[in-house]
């Protein structure tokens, strides 16, 4: 008996190159999609005002920035709304 392995015929060789090409194209597609997703997520954040005019004696517990206004929740439980320039426009007492 002959112990040599037979050489692959043309169809096996073609199948091998099709699998290699498909793998390479899927990797390239994945890289492009990841880049597109990450570039869309990198939208610029809104600008913060230079200073906020907090009322006397208040201490902020949390600050949130939206496109047109800034919200400050104080340690006393009040909600302060500031315009884009940092001036107090509205105060909401939660108690």
N, C-alpha and C positions, 0 to 999 in steps of 0.2 A: 504494500500500500504506500501511496505517496503522502508524506506528511506536510507538504507545502499547502498553504492556504491559497485558494483561487483569488485572482485579482478581481476587484469589483467591476461589474460591467457598467456601461454608460448610464443606465437609469439610476443606479445607486449613487454614482458620482454626481449626477444632476440633482438628485434629492438632497445630497449633502450640501451642495452650494445653495440650493433654495432655502434650506434651513438656516444656513449662515447669513444669507442676505436678509431673510425675514427677521432674524434676531437683531442684526445691526440696525435695520430700519425701525424696529420697535424701541430699541434703546435710544435712537436719535429722536423719535417721536416723544418719548417720555421726558427727555432733556428739554425739548422745546416746550412741552406743556408745563413742566415745573417752572421754567423761566417765565412763561406767560403768567402763571398764577402768582408768582412772587412779585413780578413787576406791577401787577394790578393791585396787590395788597399794599404796596409802598406809596399810597397816596399821601400828600403832605398833610400834616396836622394843622389845625387852625392856630393862628397866632394868639399868644397870651397877652393880656394887657400889661403895661409896664408896672402898674401898681393897682391894688384894690383898696378902695376907701372903706375899710371895715369900721363899723360903729365902735365907739369907745367901750372897752371892757369885754368885747367878744373875742372868742378864740375859735379858730376854724377846726373842725373835726374831719371834714372831707371837702374836696374841691373837684368840681367837674367842669370841663370846658366843652361847650357846644360851638357851632359855627358862628352864631351871632351873640351869644351871651355866656356868662360864667355863673355857676351855681356854687354857693358855699353853704355847707351845713355846719352850724356852730355846735359847740359842746353843750349848749343849753337847749338844743333841739330846734332852733330856728332855721329857716331857709332864707338865704339872701340871694337875690338875683341882681347881677351886675351886667351893664351893657358892654359893648366891645371895647369901650374906652376905660372901663374900670370903675365907673360911677354906679352907686347903688340905685336901682330902679324900683325894687319891690322887696318887701320883707314879709314873710309868712310865718306866723307864730303857730306852732303845732300843739301848744298846750292849752 
